[in-house]
């Protein structure tokens, strides 16, 4: 069986890393056929909305997408494509695995963390207004439904992946109601359904300090939207940056896998971009298909891709951001040579 999926190349370096990733997937005989659709600046340049209805309809139809980075203007302009996708498709769970890679030297070793982030509420609800000139209020939203949903998803994921512990990062000492309801729901799901998995909770500032002191004390980190955005990037810095960490957004009716780094327009078109984050996200997509359809081929294909890029990195075949000399295309060729 061949699975259909939407491909959104994205902006800046997006088309380059997408082309490299798709070439590796084809070389690995991945059982996925992609249908390209635009979003972001690329969609605007075609006279479409920043997040076209046709793109949303295609993702809804196939329930699967692979997305390159999309630009988001700072302080004005159009709204985030990423946030729009999550809200419109109700992709409520963001997953960011962070692990050390051989051949990518950092200050930390043997990091193996997973950040799970509630994807639809919090300050990212975008409910802002000017109260009076010079005074702006931004509303942080937390509902029992969404907090309970992400907690249940996290414990199910931990059980499926045989992870041992979930730590909730929060600021319930100050935001007693909003962060309080997030913390309370995690405790309730743990108590009523998953007592076999350890649960801990930690005030987020102390948690960040302990993360950089000793990441090995953590396993899965569960948090609300803004905290998850910040902490997942912090964790990525422990293993080499956003160029080597994948990302995925899950809902009840589909998933979007994406490179979580920026579109880097300053190096676009120069062959300098590292396609690894998007490739790792595609690897996650294959494992997702294997789980959804009980298809061992997808799992085997993902494992072959992982072994290939790990072999290239260990051999020093890396792009410049990781201290190597290879171009985007050369790195893709190095991976394909090992399939």
Protein Blocks (a to p, Z undefined) as FASTA:
>chain_A
ZZdddddebghjlmmmmmmmmmmmmmnopabdcddddehjllmmnopafbdfklmmmmmm
nopacdddddddehiajddfklmmmmmnopabccddddddehiacfbehiacdddddfkg
mjlnopacdfbghiacddddddfklmmmmmmmmmmmmmmnopabdcddddflmmmmlmmm
mmmmmmmmmmmmmmmbccddddfklmmmmmmmommlpcbdcddfklmmmmmmmmmmmnnp
jklcccddddfkbccdddfbdfklmlgonlpacfklmmmmmmmmmmmmmmmnopaklmmm
mmmmmmmmmmmmmnopacfknopabdfklmmmmmmmmZZ
